[in-house]
Amino acid sequence: MKEYYYEKLLNIKTQEGKKGIHKSIHYHPYEPTPYSALEELFEQYKVTKDDRIVDFGSGKGRLNFFIHHLFGAHVTGIEMNEFFYRDSLANLERYLVKHKNSKNKIQFFHCLAEDYPIHPEDNRFYFFNPFSIHIFKKILSNIMLSMEQHPREVELVFYYPAEDYIYFLENQTPFELKQEFRLSFLYEHNSNERFLVYRYPFF
């Protein structure tokens, strides 16, 4: 029900699709974050219109449009699959029919996640288990280099967090756990049904 409601509200089409799946041990198949999970997250985790959110493995752009609709924040989607990237651009055209003055705050890049040039003001990064720990380490290195060059507070948000991501973050990086959001009625059956937010610097 929520899938249909939000797809109509946002005027987008982001259901799962199998076309053009990239076969790789490092990149995982497309699966959008459920709208019900996004609702729960953003009831507790607040974003402002001044934040710049990057979604690695953005697929067709669901998270980007959802966040922009709620908060008016700048959102960037990084997608390596050409078919999904094209779908995200088509969704952007549809979304802008109802949000005519939002074009400059939503963008999509067709590239490998580790090749995305971190913007000096990007400060929130979202991951739904899109790739292997090998790729994640490269991306985190890019983020931390950007933080050295342009000091700022950064937060990493994980849905369905992989254990090797968590181990690496907590044992080999300065990031610290800020918040955990367990999804109602789901976490008790599957401990992966949660969001973790890591922050650096941690205040």
N, CA, C and O of each residue as an XYZ file, in Angstrom:
812
protein
N       0.826     -1.199      0.000
C       0.000      0.000      0.000
C       0.868      1.260      0.000
O       0.615      2.187     -0.770
N       1.889      1.299      0.860
C       2.767      2.464      0.911
C       3.548      2.628     -0.389
O       3.825      3.747     -0.822
N       3.897      1.503     -1.004
C       4.631      1.584     -2.265
C       3.795      2.342     -3.298
O       4.299      3.242     -3.970
N       2.540      1.980     -3.419
C       1.659      2.625     -4.388
C       1.425      4.089     -4.012
O       1.448      4.968     -4.874
N       1.202      4.344     -2.728
C       0.908      5.702     -2.261
C       2.048      6.663     -2.584
O       1.822      7.737     -3.143
N       3.268      6.277     -2.231
C       4.397      7.189     -2.435
C       4.804      7.298     -3.899
O       5.235      8.360     -4.349
N       4.670      6.214     -4.635
C       4.986      6.295     -6.059
C       4.055      7.308     -6.748
O       4.485      8.074     -7.610
N       2.806      7.298     -6.362
C       1.845      8.241     -6.940
C       2.089      9.646     -6.430
O       2.043     10.605     -7.200
N       2.349      9.779     -5.136
C       2.596     11.094     -4.536
C       3.802     11.782     -5.164
O       3.754     12.971     -5.481
N       4.889     11.022     -5.341
C       6.119     11.586     -5.874
C       6.144     11.589     -7.406
O       7.008     12.214     -8.021
N       5.195     10.888     -8.004
C       5.103     10.803     -9.465
C       6.327     10.118    -10.066
O       6.881     10.574    -11.066
N       6.742      9.012     -9.438
C       7.933      8.286     -9.887
C       7.619      6.792     -9.985
O       6.571      6.335     -9.529
N       8.549      6.039    -10.589
C       8.432      4.594    -10.708
C       9.761      3.974    -10.294
O      10.738      4.032    -11.040
N       9.795      3.380     -9.101
C      11.063      2.872     -8.584
C      10.980      1.422     -8.119
O      11.816      0.974     -7.335
N       9.990      0.693     -8.592
C       9.895     -0.708     -8.201
C      11.119     -1.471     -8.697
O      11.823     -1.026     -9.603
N      11.352     -2.615     -8.092
C      12.509     -3.426     -8.479
C      12.437     -3.812     -9.946
O      11.354     -3.990    -10.503
N      13.601     -3.941    -10.562
C      13.670     -4.378    -11.946
C      14.953     -5.154    -12.159
O      15.971     -4.852    -11.537
N      14.918     -6.132    -13.012
C      16.076     -6.999    -13.200
C      16.900     -6.656    -14.432
O      17.946     -7.264    -14.659
N      16.452     -5.698    -15.229
C      17.162     -5.435    -16.474
C      18.543     -4.849    -16.224
O      18.730     -4.010    -15.342
N      19.495     -5.301    -17.007
C      20.819     -4.714    -16.955
C      21.577     -4.962    -15.673
O      22.447     -4.167    -15.317
N      21.275     -6.051    -14.957
C      21.976     -6.326    -13.713
C      23.459     -6.550    -13.995
O      23.822     -7.316    -14.888
N      24.300     -5.882    -13.233
C      25.742     -6.022    -13.404
C      26.217     -7.220    -12.584
O      26.052     -7.248    -11.364
N      26.799     -8.194    -13.248
C      27.248     -9.401    -12.563
C      28.649     -9.183    -12.013
O      29.621     -9.125    -12.765
N      28.740     -9.062    -10.702
C      30.024     -8.795    -10.064
C      29.964     -9.254     -8.625
O      28.914     -9.184     -7.985
N      31.087     -9.723     -8.114
C      31.140    -10.107     -6.708
C      31.204     -8.882     -5.812
O      30.993     -8.990     -4.604
N      31.492     -7.715     -6.386
C      31.654     -6.498     -5.592
C      30.407     -5.629     -5.559
O      30.244     -4.839     -4.629
N      29.519     -5.750     -6.544
C      28.318     -4.933     -6.599
C      27.086     -5.813     -6.489
O      26.984     -6.842     -7.157
N      26.150     -5.401     -5.638
C      24.989     -6.220     -5.340
C      23.774     -5.788     -6.166
O      23.711     -4.638     -6.601
N      22.801     -6.692     -6.393
C      21.624     -6.377     -7.204
C      20.805     -5.220     -6.626
O      20.839     -4.946     -5.427
N      20.081     -4.561     -7.505
C      19.236     -3.430     -7.117
C      18.079     -3.875     -6.243
O      17.376     -4.837     -6.552
N      17.896     -3.163     -5.157
C      16.744     -3.370     -4.288
C      16.476     -2.058     -3.563
O      17.282     -1.654     -2.726
N      15.367     -1.379     -3.859
C      15.095     -0.091     -3.215
C      14.718     -0.271     -1.749
O      14.116     -1.278     -1.374
N      15.074      0.704     -0.926
C      14.664      0.685      0.473
C      13.146      0.803      0.544
O      12.580      1.693     -0.091
N      12.468     -0.061      1.292
C      11.005      0.027      1.386
C      10.559      1.393      1.923
O      11.200      1.962      2.807
N       9.473      1.898      1.385
C       8.960      3.187      1.853
C       8.615      3.135      3.343
O       8.804      4.119      4.059
N       8.113      1.997      3.809
C       7.756      1.883      5.227
C       8.995      2.069      6.104
O       8.914      2.670      7.176
N      10.143      1.552      5.650
C      11.387      1.721      6.403
C      11.842      3.177      6.364
O      12.297      3.711      7.375
N      11.723      3.820      5.208
C      12.105      5.233      5.096
C      11.231      6.108      5.987
O      11.721      7.056      6.599
N       9.944      5.795      6.062
C       9.046      6.536      6.958
C       9.551      6.475      8.392
O       9.649      7.502      9.064
N       9.869      5.279      8.858
C      10.325      5.120     10.243
C      11.640      5.846     10.481
O      11.817      6.496     11.511
N      12.558      5.735      9.533
C      13.845      6.398      9.697
C      13.670      7.897      9.857
O      14.209      8.488     10.794
N      12.922      8.519      8.952
C      12.868      9.976      8.945
C      11.848     10.558      9.916
O      11.705     11.777     10.011
N      11.142      9.698     10.632
C      10.381     10.174     11.776
C      11.317     10.507     12.934
O      10.976     11.297     13.813
N      12.507      9.891     12.923
C      13.448     10.063     14.034
C      14.748     10.742     13.609
O      15.337     11.501     14.380
N      15.186     10.473     12.400
C      16.451     11.025     11.907
C      16.144     12.236     11.041
O      15.545     12.114      9.972
N      16.561     13.401     11.512
C      16.190     14.639     10.841
C      17.275     15.123      9.885
O      18.470     15.054     10.172
N      16.820     15.605      8.759
C      17.667     16.197      7.727
C      17.195     17.629      7.533
O      16.006     17.911      7.683
N      18.105     18.538      7.203
C      17.719     19.922      6.954
C      17.876     20.238      5.468
O      18.497     19.478      4.725
N      17.315     21.352      5.052
C      17.410     21.751      3.644
C      18.838     22.109      3.256
O      19.155     22.196      2.070
N      19.709     22.317      4.255
C      21.101     22.668      3.980
C      22.012     21.450      3.871
O      23.170     21.578      3.473
N      21.502     20.267      4.221
C      22.306     19.054      4.112
C      22.461     18.639      2.652
O      21.625     18.946      1.802
N      23.556     17.931      2.392
C      23.798     17.355      1.064
C      23.949     15.853      1.240
O      24.933     15.377      1.805
N      22.968     15.117      0.752
C      22.921     13.660      0.934
C      23.361     12.964     -0.341
O      22.947     13.333     -1.439
N      24.207     11.949     -0.184
C      24.659     11.141     -1.309
C      24.188      9.704     -1.085
O      24.441      9.118     -0.032
N      23.510      9.149     -2.072
C      23.045      7.763     -2.009
C      23.897      6.926     -2.950
O      23.811      7.074     -4.169
N      24.724      6.041     -2.382
C      25.564      5.167     -3.196
C      24.775      3.919     -3.592
O      24.320      3.156     -2.740
N      24.626      3.731     -4.903
C      23.783      2.654     -5.402
C      22.340      3.116     -5.390
O      21.469      2.455     -4.826
N      22.090      4.267     -6.022
C      20.794      4.942     -5.908
C      19.703      4.306     -6.747
O      18.531      4.643     -6.580
N      20.054      3.387     -7.654
C      19.031      2.730     -8.450
C      18.222      3.724     -9.262
O      18.764      4.465    -10.083
N      16.931      3.731     -9.024
C      16.023      4.600     -9.778
C      15.707      5.898     -9.043
O      14.888      6.694     -9.503
N      16.362      6.109     -7.895
C      16.272      7.398     -7.222
C      15.269      7.519     -6.097
O      15.000      8.630     -5.641
N      14.705      6.416     -5.631
C      13.661      6.481     -4.610
C      14.067      7.319     -3.399
O      13.351      8.244     -3.017
N      15.204      7.002     -2.799
C      15.628      7.720     -1.598
C      15.795      9.204     -1.875
O      15.407     10.038     -1.058
N      16.365      9.533     -3.013
C      16.619     10.932     -3.358
C      15.329     11.740     -3.396
O      15.245     12.819     -2.808
N      14.329     11.216     -4.086
C      13.069     11.937     -4.206
C      12.324     11.994     -2.875
O      11.691     13.000     -2.554
N      12.400     10.915     -2.108
C      11.727     10.869     -0.811
C      12.311     11.927      0.122
O      11.568     12.669      0.764
N      13.633     11.994      0.197
C      14.281     12.976      1.074
C      13.996     14.397      0.607
O      13.678     15.271      1.414
N      14.108     14.621     -0.679
C      13.861     15.982     -1.167
C      12.422     16.408     -0.895
O      12.172     17.554     -0.522
N      11.497     15.507     -1.078
C      10.090     15.813     -0.825
C       9.871     16.197      0.640
O       9.129     17.136      0.930
N      10.503     15.486      1.549
C      10.306     15.741      2.978
C      11.042     16.977      3.469
O      10.492     17.762      4.242
N      12.284     17.155      3.025
C      13.146     18.162      3.652
C      13.646     19.257      2.713
O      14.120     20.292      3.181
N      13.551     19.054      1.415
C      14.073     20.049      0.483
C      15.584     20.071      0.419
O      16.170     21.045     -0.053
N      16.228     19.004      0.891
C      17.690     18.942      0.910
C      18.251     18.676     -0.482
O      17.536     18.230     -1.378
N      19.535     18.956     -0.648
C      20.242     18.623     -1.882
C      20.552     17.127     -1.855
O      21.126     16.630     -0.886
N      20.176     16.408     -2.915
C      20.376     14.954     -2.935
C      21.078     14.531     -4.225
O      20.784     15.022     -5.314
N      22.011     13.607     -4.058
C      22.793     13.105     -5.188
C      22.727     11.586     -5.211
O      22.946     10.933     -4.191
N      22.428     11.032     -6.362
C      22.396      9.586     -6.517
C      23.555      9.117     -7.374
O      23.831      9.696     -8.425
N      24.237      8.066     -6.928
C      25.357      7.488     -7.668
C      24.943      6.093     -8.125
O      24.660      5.226     -7.298
N      24.905      5.876     -9.430
C      24.437      4.595     -9.959
C      25.310      4.151    -11.129
O      25.502      4.893    -12.092
N      25.837      2.926    -11.030
C      26.719      2.404    -12.069
C      25.962      1.735    -13.215
O      26.490      1.603    -14.320
N      24.713      1.309    -12.946
C      23.924      0.609    -13.952
C      23.263      1.629    -14.886
O      22.487      2.475    -14.443
N      23.573      1.539    -16.166
C      23.080      2.535    -17.121
C      21.561      2.552    -17.215
O      20.960      3.619    -17.338
N      20.934      1.373    -17.158
C      19.484      1.306    -17.273
C      18.804      1.992    -16.084
O      17.850      2.752    -16.257
N      19.305      1.716    -14.875
C      18.713      2.341    -13.694
C      18.998      3.840    -13.668
O      18.161      4.634    -13.240
N      20.183      4.215    -14.130
C      20.513      5.644    -14.219
C      19.520      6.354    -15.145
O      19.032      7.435    -14.819
N      19.226      5.752    -16.286
C      18.260      6.354    -17.210
C      16.880      6.426    -16.574
O      16.150      7.400    -16.757
N      16.526      5.375    -15.817
C      15.240      5.391    -15.115
C      15.183      6.534    -14.098
O      14.149      7.183    -13.941
N      16.293      6.771    -13.417
C      16.319      7.857    -12.426
C      16.144      9.219    -13.099
O      15.491     10.101    -12.542
N      16.715      9.397    -14.276
C      16.542     10.654    -15.006
C      15.095     10.816    -15.471
O      14.547     11.918    -15.448
N      14.478      9.699    -15.896
C      13.065      9.748    -16.287
C      12.198     10.080    -15.074
O      11.233     10.837    -15.182
N      12.546      9.509    -13.919
C      11.819      9.828    -12.692
C      11.994     11.294    -12.310
O      11.062     11.930    -11.817
N      13.187     11.823    -12.540
C      13.425     13.232    -12.235
C      12.507     14.127    -13.069
O      11.948     15.100    -12.563
N      12.360     13.793    -14.327
C      11.469     14.580    -15.187
C      10.041     14.537    -14.652
O       9.351     15.556    -14.617
N       9.603     13.345    -14.235
C       8.241     13.229    -13.704
C       8.109     13.972    -12.379
O       7.113     14.653    -12.135
N       9.114     13.837    -11.533
C       9.078     14.493    -10.216
C       9.004     16.006    -10.364
O       8.289     16.668     -9.611
N       9.732     16.554    -11.322
C       9.786     17.998    -11.501
C       8.478     18.580    -12.015
O       8.266     19.791    -11.947
N       7.605     17.732    -12.525
C       6.281     18.208    -12.930
C       5.541     18.787    -11.719
O       4.802     19.765    -11.831
N       5.763     18.149    -10.545
C       5.104     18.612     -9.319
C       6.022     19.461     -8.438
O       5.559     20.106     -7.497
N       7.317     19.460     -8.741
C       8.292     20.221     -7.940
C       9.142     21.043     -8.908
O      10.329     20.772     -9.087
N       8.544     22.014     -9.507
C       9.137     22.716    -10.639
C      10.423     23.470    -10.312
O      11.255     23.666    -11.199
N      10.606     23.895     -9.073
C      11.775     24.700     -8.721
C      12.863     23.898     -8.012
O      13.684     24.462     -7.289
N      12.867     22.585     -8.220
C      13.779     21.716     -7.473
C      14.905     21.131     -8.310
O      15.706     20.354     -7.790
N      14.991     21.473     -9.569
C      15.925     20.819    -10.475
C      17.367     20.894    -10.004
O      18.103     19.916    -10.128
N      17.788     22.033     -9.467
C      19.180     22.215     -9.072
C      19.548     21.501     -7.775
O      20.717     21.491     -7.389
N      18.575     20.908     -7.101
C      18.857     20.244     -5.836
C      18.833     18.726     -5.936
O      19.038     18.038     -4.936
N      18.587     18.197     -7.128
C      18.559     16.746     -7.323
C      19.428     16.408     -8.528
O      19.223     16.937     -9.621
N      20.396     15.525     -8.321
C      21.254     15.147     -9.440
C      21.643     13.675     -9.347
O      21.647     13.080     -8.270
N      21.965     13.115    -10.491
C      22.362     11.715    -10.567
C      23.645     11.601    -11.384
O      23.819     12.291    -12.388
N      24.539     10.720    -10.940
C      25.791     10.467    -11.644
C      25.822      9.008    -12.086
O      25.503      8.106    -11.312
N      26.210      8.790    -13.336
C      26.379      7.433    -13.843
C      27.865      7.100    -13.771
O      28.628      7.446    -14.673
N      28.267      6.434    -12.707
C      29.683      6.092    -12.516
C      29.794      5.039    -11.419
O      28.827      4.753    -10.712
N      30.986      4.469    -11.290
C      31.255      3.585    -10.167
C      31.264      4.412     -8.886
O      31.703      5.562     -8.882
N      30.784      3.827     -7.817
C      30.682      4.562     -6.560
C      32.030      5.123     -6.109
O      32.107      6.242     -5.600
N      33.081      4.342     -6.299
C      34.404      4.780     -5.845
C      34.986      5.877     -6.728
O      35.979      6.504     -6.359
N      34.378      6.117     -7.892
C      34.863      7.171     -8.794
C      34.130      8.495     -8.611
O      34.498      9.496     -9.225
N      33.101      8.509     -7.776
C      32.364      9.754     -7.551
C      33.251     10.757     -6.809
O      33.772     10.439     -5.740
N      33.432     11.968     -7.362
C      34.232     12.996     -6.687
C      33.425     13.634     -5.557
O      32.463     14.356     -5.817
N      33.802     13.379     -4.327
C      33.060     13.887     -3.178
C      33.009     15.416     -3.215
O      34.045     16.074     -3.309
N      31.815     15.968     -3.143
C      31.656     17.422     -3.121
C      32.071     17.942     -1.748
O      31.794     17.288     -0.742
N      32.727     19.097     -1.680
C      33.190     19.636     -0.388
C      32.088     19.838      0.647
O      32.371     19.953      1.839
N      30.819     19.884      0.194
C      29.729     20.092      1.141
C      28.886     18.841      1.359
O      27.937     18.884      2.143
N      29.194     17.731      0.697
C      28.485     16.472      0.963
C      28.711     16.092      2.424
O      29.855     16.005      2.869
N      27.639     15.867      3.169
C      27.813     15.584      4.598
C      26.982     14.426      5.138
O      27.091     14.082      6.315
N      26.155     13.823      4.293
C      25.389     12.646      4.693
C      25.499     11.619      3.564
O      25.249     11.932      2.400
N      25.877     10.392      3.922
C      26.092      9.351      2.916
C      25.260      8.124      3.287
O      25.312      7.641      4.418
N      24.488      7.627      2.310
C      23.547      6.540      2.567
C      23.989      5.268      1.847
O      24.394      5.298      0.684
N      23.900      4.143      2.574
C      24.304      2.849      2.020
C      23.251      1.791      2.370
O      22.943      1.581      3.544
N      22.707      1.134      1.357
C      21.851     -0.032      1.572
C      22.597     -1.228      1.004
O      22.204     -1.788     -0.020
N      23.670     -1.612      1.672
C      24.458     -2.790      1.312
C      24.667     -2.909     -0.198
O      24.385     -3.957     -0.779
N      25.166     -1.830     -0.847
C      25.222     -1.829     -2.318
C      26.416     -2.545     -2.924
O      26.380     -2.918     -4.097
N      27.487     -2.745     -2.137
C      28.693     -3.343     -2.707
C      29.538     -3.958     -1.601
O      29.205     -3.854     -0.420
N      30.630     -4.598     -1.992
C      31.479     -5.323     -1.059
C      32.263     -4.376     -0.157
O      32.334     -3.172     -0.406
N      32.842     -4.939      0.883
C      33.670     -4.165      1.810
C      34.867     -3.561      1.078
O      35.343     -2.490      1.453
N      35.350     -4.228      0.057
C      36.475     -3.726     -0.727
C      36.140     -2.363     -1.345
O      36.943     -1.432     -1.278
N      34.966     -2.254     -1.939
C      34.526     -0.998     -2.538
C      34.227      0.026     -1.448
O      34.575      1.199     -1.577
N      33.584     -0.420     -0.379
C      33.247      0.499      0.719
C      34.493      1.175      1.284
O      34.468      2.372      1.571
N      35.571      0.431      1.447
C      36.806      1.012      1.971
C      37.335      2.117      1.060
O      37.828      3.139      1.537
N      37.230      1.908     -0.249
C      37.685      2.932     -1.192
C      36.845      4.198     -1.060
O      37.373      5.310     -1.074
N      35.549      4.018     -0.932
C      34.652      5.175     -0.822
C      34.894      5.915      0.473
O      34.942      7.145      0.488
N      35.046      5.180      1.559
C      35.283      5.841      2.840
C      36.605      6.601      2.818
O      36.717      7.670      3.417
N      37.596      6.057      2.136
C      38.866      6.764      1.984
C      38.649      8.080      1.240
O      39.235      9.099      1.603
N      37.812      8.066      0.203
C      37.501      9.289     -0.537
C      36.798     10.306      0.354
O      37.089     11.500      0.292
N      35.879      9.830      1.178
C      35.136     10.718      2.076
C      36.077     11.356      3.096
O      36.013     12.560      3.341
N      36.940     10.548      3.682
C      37.840     11.068      4.719
C      38.872     12.032      4.141
O      39.259     12.996      4.800
N      39.315     11.775      2.915
C      40.222     12.711      2.260
C      39.520     14.047      2.041
O      40.113     15.106      2.244
N      38.264     13.994      1.628
C      37.486     15.214      1.446
C      37.316     15.962      2.769
O      37.355     17.192      2.798
N      37.128     15.223      3.856
C      36.983     15.849      5.174
C      38.277     16.515      5.616
O      38.245     17.550      6.282
N      39.408     15.936      5.253
C      40.696     16.558      5.583
C      40.864     17.866      4.816
O      41.362     18.856      5.352
N      40.449     17.853      3.572
C      40.601     19.041      2.723
C      39.566     20.106      3.042
O      39.830     21.302      2.914
N      38.379     19.659      3.461
C      37.289     20.586      3.776
C      36.635     20.106      5.076
O      35.620     19.411      5.033
N      37.206     20.470      6.232
C      36.720     19.960      7.529
C      35.228     20.222      7.737
O      34.741     21.335      7.537
N      34.519     19.168      8.144
C      33.085     19.265      8.402
C      32.639     18.000      9.114
O      33.345     16.992      9.121
N      31.467     18.069      9.707
C      30.872     16.891     10.328
C      30.228     16.041      9.238
O      29.553     16.563      8.350
N      30.439     14.740      9.313
C      29.886     13.813      8.318
C      29.176     12.667      9.031
O      29.635     12.181     10.064
N      28.057     12.247      8.463
C      27.345     11.085      8.990
C      27.141     10.052      7.891
O      26.883     10.390      6.736
N      27.261      8.792      8.274
C      27.044      7.658      7.383
C      25.804      6.917      7.864
O      25.707      6.559      9.038
N      24.860      6.688      6.963
C      23.618      6.012      7.325
C      23.555      4.674      6.598
O      23.723      4.604      5.380
N      23.311      3.611      7.367
C      23.288      2.258      6.805
C      21.938      1.603      7.071
O      21.446      1.604      8.200
N      21.349      1.049      6.024
C      20.176      0.196      6.181
C      20.606     -1.238      5.910
O      21.353     -1.510      4.970
N      20.118     -2.164      6.760
C      20.502     -3.567      6.633
C      22.036     -3.672      6.650
O      22.626     -4.244      5.733
N      22.677     -3.124      7.679
C      24.144     -2.993      7.683
C      24.884     -4.332      7.669
O      24.559     -5.245      8.427
N      25.866     -4.425      6.809
C      26.686     -5.637      6.710
C      27.663     -5.696      7.875
O      28.207     -4.670      8.281
N      27.887     -6.875      8.408
C      28.756     -7.030      9.567
C      30.185     -6.583      9.275
O      30.848     -6.019     10.145
N      30.668     -6.833      8.042
C      32.044     -6.433      7.755
C      32.172     -4.912      7.650
O      33.233     -4.363      7.949
N      31.116     -4.232      7.232
C      31.117     -2.763      7.257
C      31.268     -2.275      8.702
O      32.109     -1.427      8.999
N      30.442     -2.823      9.585
C      30.431     -2.388     10.984
C      31.777     -2.645     11.639
O      32.310     -1.783     12.338
N      32.321     -3.827     11.413
C      33.618     -4.163     12.017
C      34.696     -3.191     11.552
O      35.490     -2.695     12.351
N      34.711     -2.930     10.260
C      35.715     -2.021      9.713
C      35.557     -0.619     10.297
O      36.543     -0.007     10.708
N      34.336     -0.108     10.338
C      34.091      1.233     10.866
C      34.543      1.367     12.318
O      35.183      2.350     12.693
N      34.202      0.367     13.129
C      34.435      0.478     14.553
C      35.855      0.130     14.968
O      36.271      0.465     16.078
N      36.599     -0.530     14.107
C      37.950     -0.946     14.476
C      39.060     -0.275     13.677
O      40.221     -0.305     14.084
N      38.708      0.336     12.533
C      39.763      0.894     11.697
C      39.486      2.314     11.220
O      40.196      2.825     10.353
N      38.461      2.957     11.776
C      38.154      4.335     11.386
C      37.810      5.148     12.639
O      37.553      4.568     13.694
N      37.800      6.475     12.538
C      37.425      7.322     13.670
C      35.918      7.495     13.825
O      35.473      8.164     14.758
N      35.122      6.907     12.928
C      33.672      7.047     13.030
C      33.142      6.280     14.248
O      33.635      5.206     14.591
N      32.137      6.857     14.880
C      31.508      6.231     16.039
C      30.002      6.172     15.854
O      29.403      7.024     15.197
N      29.405      5.151     16.446
C      27.962      4.975     16.333
C      27.241      6.101     17.064
O      27.495      6.359     18.241
N      26.344      6.762     16.353
C      25.546      7.856     16.919
C      24.148      7.381     17.296
O      23.664      7.660     18.393
N      23.501      6.658     16.377
C      22.119      6.240     16.598
C      21.855      4.885     15.943
O      22.494      4.506     14.961
N      20.901      4.180     16.516
C      20.395      2.944     15.918
C      18.877      3.018     15.909
O      18.263      3.343     16.925
N      18.276      2.721     14.777
C      16.824      2.717     14.646
C      16.382      1.324     14.217
O      16.679      0.882     13.108
N      15.674      0.642     15.102
C      15.183     -0.703     14.795
C      13.772     -0.614     14.244
O      12.927      0.075     14.815
N      13.509     -1.301     13.143
C      12.217     -1.201     12.482
C      11.144     -1.989     13.235
O      11.338     -3.150     13.596
N      10.030     -1.339     13.458
C       8.919     -1.943     14.197
C       8.457     -3.238     13.537
O       8.293     -3.307     12.319
N       8.254     -4.251     14.355
C       7.691     -5.543     13.943
C       8.612     -6.351     13.022
O       8.309     -7.503     12.710
N       9.711     -5.773     12.593
C      10.610     -6.493     11.689
C      11.897     -6.920     12.382
O      12.394     -8.023     12.156
N      12.433     -6.044     13.226
C      13.719     -6.323     13.865
C      13.667     -7.582     14.730
O      14.643     -8.328     14.807
N      12.529     -7.813     15.375
C      12.430     -8.978     16.265
C      12.541    -10.294     15.497
O      12.870    -11.329     16.076
N      12.270    -10.252     14.207
C      12.383    -11.443     13.365
C      13.670    -11.468     12.549
O      14.118    -12.529     12.112
N      14.256    -10.300     12.350
C      15.484    -10.189     11.547
C      16.296     -9.020     12.067
O      15.912     -7.867     11.872
N      17.409     -9.294     12.725
C      18.210     -8.244     13.366
C      18.880     -7.306     12.366
O      19.475     -6.305     12.766
N      18.794     -7.613     11.075
C      19.334     -6.703     10.061
C      18.363     -5.568      9.724
O      18.740     -4.593      9.074
N      17.114     -5.703     10.172
C      16.102     -4.691      9.857
C      16.262     -3.485     10.790
O      15.498     -3.286     11.735
N      17.275     -2.706     10.484
C      17.591     -1.536     11.309
C      18.432     -0.561     10.499
O      18.996     -0.907      9.460
N      18.500      0.661     11.001
C      19.384      1.676     10.458
C      20.443      1.998     11.499
O      20.143      2.099     12.689
N      21.673      2.156     11.054
C      22.752      2.612     11.918
C      23.295      3.921     11.367
O      23.476      4.071     10.159
N      23.551      4.863     12.261
C      24.106      6.155     11.873
C      25.448      6.330     12.581
O      25.528      6.317     13.809
N      26.509      6.494     11.770
C      27.847      6.746     12.306
C      28.241      8.180     12.002
O      27.936      8.706     10.931
N      28.927      8.815     12.960
C      29.297     10.221     12.801
C      30.772     10.448     13.090
O      31.371      9.768     13.924
N      31.345     11.415     12.385
C      32.684     11.912     12.678
C      32.789     13.348     12.191
O      32.368     13.623     11.067
N      33.331     14.286     12.978
C      33.702     14.118     14.380
C      32.477     13.822     15.250
O      31.360     14.209     14.907
N      32.689     13.145     16.359
C      31.585     12.767     17.241
C      31.531     13.744     18.408
O      32.502     13.870     19.155
N      30.406     14.437     18.573
C      30.251     15.423     19.672
C      29.245     14.916     20.682
O      28.973     15.592     21.674
